[in-house]
Structures are given as structure tokens and as C-alpha cells.
Amino acid sequence: MEINAFNAGDKILCYSDKIDYFLNFHKTLVVAELDLTNVCNHKCPGCCGNNENNAQLSKEQIDKIVEGLAKLGNKGVILSGGGEPTLSPHFEYAVRCIRENGMKIGLNSHGMNLDRKKCEIIANNMEYFRISLDAGSAEMYAKIHGMSAKDFDKTLQNIKLFSEVKKELESKTSFGVGFLTSRETSVDMESFVRLAKENGADFAQFRPFIGDDFDVLPLLEALKTKYECDTFKIVASFQKYKEMQNLEQRGYKKCHGMFFSTCISADFKVWACLHFRQSPKHLLGDLRKESLEQIWRGSRIREVYESIDCATCPILCRNDSFNKTLDRLQLSVFNAEFL
């Protein structure tokens, strides 16, 4: 099985039409992160969602969002949060709507709420599915997710359940289990890999906690050597870990990536960055007042772009690799015809 190497900087180069649009400020979107709900039944201390509110998208709102994304030529939608996507009463409806409009879907979930029906929906529709386990023991799970040993065991059972359903349906969904690395969590990395492999995941994925620069590269290499095989891979944003050695030098001053990826929250608003949901400075627009197309071609997006100080952003954010690649291409974001 071929597993994505998670090098977003290279992936952006696959969309030459989007880069061309970038020069003319038109239809630049490649991927949108969509929060179906802000409701979550986990208590992760470091969650970027923080349960800002209990908003949930209605079917009508989902329709409007998907229609807008399709008009902008968006390619993929990541169902994430915010809250826990599978808790949305319209989870299945949203998946069907996105697929019917020709976009691919990825799903990030804590995995605790899965049942057979949800597993079948995911296996039949997702390009990838990642369960955020972030632990190799009940003790670490309690620290990172704020949940009990019983919940940890339930999530492990659900990892196994999905792997079985995937096999039964001969699904091509790439299925992995995620782990956020830090000095604190590093002691659980090997036990986590062992659990992911034993319960049938295709891959174990490692990413650094935002703001944590603890070096786990030597351990990652050792785990790859020990546990990888034809049916199980260990993947990581290796370029992010390597770049931790020189964090002061971002290599860019502008967030070009905000034109290629966006975040739409469960309260029906559009944001320049998933890391700054609910930050007025990063608000692009309110879908109650204007369409996604109007937001994308309006003056506000330029104002936000010009106001963002990348030096104050989280290190190694989602757009970091986009920004480095686009800066290397020396693209000018706004041409004379803008507005």
C-alpha cells in the first residue's frame, strides 16, 4: 500500500492551475477544513477547538458551503474540528453532499464514537481516515485526551473494528492512527506504534504538538526500522521535525498558503487559518451575510493577508510548507487587476 508522505510543500506543486489562479486571485482553493460541529465529548487540554461554542451546521448551511466550494473549484474537504465530526447529526448527509459535488474527503476523529454504520460510511467515502489516539497507554491517554482507561480501550476496539470493516468492504481508504509528539508523550511512542499495528491500521502518523520542538527524529527512525512492513508504515512530517533545528528562520514573511487552504467553522464563518478560529483578525467573512465566492473575491481577504505577522504564528503550522514553496517560486500574490 502506498502511504502519503505528508509533504504539503511538494503537493501544492501538483496544482499548476491553482498557482496560475494565485497570480490573478481567482479560484485558488485546494482544500477546506470543515467543522461540522463544535460539540466534542473529549476533554483534551491542548485542543485548538476549546469548545468555543456549541454551534452545529444545519443541512441548509452544509448545502451552501459545499455549493460555494464547488464553484471555487475546491478539490478536497477535511472533516475535523472544532468539535468531533462524527457527533454531528448531519455527518452522513455532509459526506454524501461533498462526494456528490465531486470533492474528495478526509476525516480526522478521536474515534471513540464509531459504530459499524459509521465505519461503513467512512470506508465507502473517505480518501483517508485518521484516528487521533496520541497515546500508547491509558495513563498517557488520560493526560492528552482527558479521558478514562475505559474510553482508551473503547477507542482501541474501534480501531480494530474499522480495520475489519475496511477489509470486508475492500475499501481503499488510507487508515491511520495519529500521535502528537512532545517531551512528555515521547515515552509512549513505541507502545503506540505497537497498538496501531496490532489493531490493523495501515500507518502510524507522528506530528509535533504545535509549539513543541522536542527532537524525536532518532526515535522515529528506529521505530521505522523495527516495525515497518509491506502492510504497515510509520509516517511523519519529517520536514517539520528537521526544520525545528532552525525555527527562527521561517524563510517567508507572508502567508501565501491562506489562499490555498481555508477553515469554515461550525458557526458558519470563514477563517484564514485553522489555528486562529474565533480570532477577529483572521475572520474572512460570515456566510450568513455573503456567499463563499463573495468572501473569496472581496477586499477583506486582502486586508487579512496584509495584516498577518507570520512571526507571531504557531511554528510549523499547516501553511508553513505551502509558504516556503510559494516563496521559492517568487510569486506575487496580487497583480494590478486585483479589485
N, C-alpha and C positions, 0 to 999 in steps of 0.2 A: 504494500500500500504506500502511495506517495503522500507524504505529510508536508503541509505548508511550512516553510522555514521562517515565517513571520518576519520577513524583511520588507516592511512597508515602503521603504525608500526606493527599492527596486520595482515594487509593484506599481507605483504611480506612473512609471515609465511605460507601462503597458497601455496606458490610455492617452495616446497621442492626440486624439480628437479633443479630449478634455484639456490638455495642455494648450492646444490651439485656442479653444474657447477661453482659457485663462487669460490669454493675451487680449481678448476682446470682451471679457467679462460677460460670459454667456454660457449657460448650461454646464457649469463646471463640476457639479456634484457627482461623486463616485459612490460614496457610502454615507448613509444616515444612521445614527444611533437613535432608536425609537424607544421611549419609555412608555409602555402601555399603562403602567400604574406606578404610584409611589408607595403602595402598600407592600410591606415585607414582614415576614414572621421570623426573621433572624435579627440578631442584636449585635452586629459587627461593630466594634468600637471605632474602626478606621474607615467606615463606609463613606463613600463620597456622596451617597444619596441623602443620608441623615434624616430620612423620612420628613422632608421639608413640609409636606402637606399630604393629605390622603387622596389627592387627585387621581382620577382614573379616566382614561379616554373612553368616550362613548363610541358606538358603531358609526355614527354620523361623523364624528371627528376623525376616526380612523379612515373613513372613506375620503374625506377632504385631504388628509395628509398624503395618503397613497396616490390620489389623483395628482396632487401637486408634485410629488417626487417623480412620477412617471412623466409629467410634462417637462421636467427639468432634465430628463434622461438619466436619472439616478440608476445605478447598477445594483447596489446591494443594500440590505437593511439588517442592522444588528439589533435584535430584541434584547434589551438589557435594562439597566436601571441606574438611578431611580430606585424603584422597588423590585420585587420579584416578578418577572414577566408571566410566569405560569399561574400567578394568583389573579390575573386579570380575568373577569368574567367573559371577556371577548378575545381571549388568546387564540382559540381556534379560528374565529372569524377573521382576525387580523392576519393570521398566516395564510388563509385562503385568499384574502383580498390582495395581499402583496404578491403572491405567486401568480394570480390571475392577471396582474399588471406587469408581468414579465421580469420581476426583480428576484434576485437570489436572497436567501435568508440565512443568517447565523443566529445562534441563541446562546446567551450566557445566563446561567441559572445556578442557584445553590443546590438544586437537585432534590431537595427534601420532599417536595410536593408531587413527585411523579407517581403516576399510576399507569396501567397498561395503555389506556386510551391516549394519554398524553405522549407516552413513548411512541406509539404508532404515528401520531400526528407529526412528531419531531422526525422520526425515521423516514417518513414519506415526503418530507418537505424541506428539511434543512440541509444546507451545504456543510455546515459544521455545527457541532453541539459541544459546549464546554461546561462542565460542572465545576464550580469553584469549591474545592474541598479545603485547600490551604493547610492541611494537617496530615500527619501520619499517625496520630493518636487522639484519643478522646480528650486528653488533657490540653493539647495544643488547640484542638477544635473549640474547646470552651473559651480559650483566650482570644482566638481570632474571630470566631463567629458568635460567641456569647451563648452557645447552646450546650445541651446536655449530652452525656455519653449515649443515651438512647437515641437522640437525634443524629449523632455521628453514625451509629450502627444503621439507622434507617437510610441515611444517605448512601452508605456503602452498599446496602441491599438494592437501592435504586440504580446505582452504577451498574451493578450486575444485571438487574432487570433490563435496563436499556440495552446493554450489550447483547443480551439474549434476543430481545425483540428485533434489534438491528440485524442479527444473524438470520432469524426466522424470515424476515421480510426481504432479505438480500439487499439491504439498504446500503447506499454509497455514502451516507453521511459520515463525515470525519468526526470521530468521537474522542474527546479528550477530557482529562481532569486537570484542573488548574491549581497552581500553588504560588503564592506571593512570598518572595524571599526577603529575609531580613536577618540581622544577627540573631534575633530571638527565635525565628522559625527554622533556621538552618539545621538545627539538631534533628528535625523531623523529615528532612528531605529524602533520605534513603527509605525510611519506613513508608513515606507517602508514595514513592515510586513503586515499591513492592505491592502496596494495596491497589494502586491503579492497574498494574499489570495483572495481578491475581483476579481482579474483578472484571476484566475483559475490555478495558479501554484500549483505543488504538494508540494513544500517546499520553504522556505526562508533559504538561506545559509549565515552564517556570517564567515568572516575570518579577521584576523588583517592585516592592512596595514604593509608591510614589514618595520621593523624598528620602529613601533609604539607599545608601551607596555601599552597603556591605558586599564585599567581593566573594561571590560563590562560584566563580568560574572553574577553579581547580576541582571542586566537588562535583560540579556539573559534568565535567569531562570524565571523571572517574565513574559516575553513575551511568553515563552513556556506554562506556566500555563494559561495565558489569551487567547491565540489564537490557540493552537494546537487542532486538532480533528482527526477523523479517516481518513479524506481525505487531511489534510494539516499538515505538520510538520515543525518545526524550527530546523535546524541542524547547527552544528558548529564544528570546530576543537577544541573541548573542551580541549583536552590535550595541545594544543598550548597555549590557554589562561591561563591554570593553570601553565604551565611551565614559563610563563612570570614572575612569582614571584621569579624565581631563574635563570635568564638569564646568569649569569656569569658562571654557571656550565653546560656546554653543555653535558658532560658525554662521549665525544669521541674526538679524535684528527684527525681521518681520515675520508674522505668522501667515505665510502663504497657504499653509495647509487648511486653514479655515474655509477656503473656497472649494475644497475637495471633499471635506467631511463636515458634517454638522450634527447637532443634537436637538431632538424635538422631545420636549418633556411632557409628562402626563397632564400638566395644567395647560397644554395647548399653546406652548410658546417655543420659539426657535432660538437657539443659543449658538454662539460662535465656537464654544468649546464644552465638551462633556465634563471637564474638570471644574467648570465655573457655572454649573446650573444655579439659577437663582441669584446670580451676580448681575445687578443692573447694568454694569459696564459692558457685559458680554451679551446682553439681550439684543437679538437681531430684529425680533418682531413678535407680535401677538396674532395668532391665526384666527382669533375672534374678530379682528379688525381688518385684516388683509390676507390675501392668498399667499401661499408659499412662493409663487412666481413673483408676486409684487415685492415681497420681502427680499428675494434674492437679487432683484434688479433695482432696488431702491437705494436711496442715499445713505440709509442707516448702516448698511454693511460696510461701506467705505469708512464711515466715522469710527466704527468699532475697530476695523483693521488698522487705521491710523493711530488709534488710542492705545492699543495693546503694547505693553512693555514686556517683551519676551524675557527679560532678565528677572522679572518677578513671577514668571510662570513656574509650575512644578517641573522639576528636572525630568528629562526623558519622557515627556508627555506623548500622547498619541500622535500629534502632528510633528513631533521633533524630526523624525526621519523624512517626512514629506518636505519639511522646511529646508533641511540640509540638501536634499536632492534638487529642489527647485532653485535654491540659491546657487548651486553649482551650475545650473543651466543659465543663470543670469537673466531670468525672465523679469520683465517689467509688468507689474500687476495691472496698472491702469493706463490705458492708452488715451490718446487725445479725444477719442469719440465717447469716452465714459460720460454718462449722463447727457 
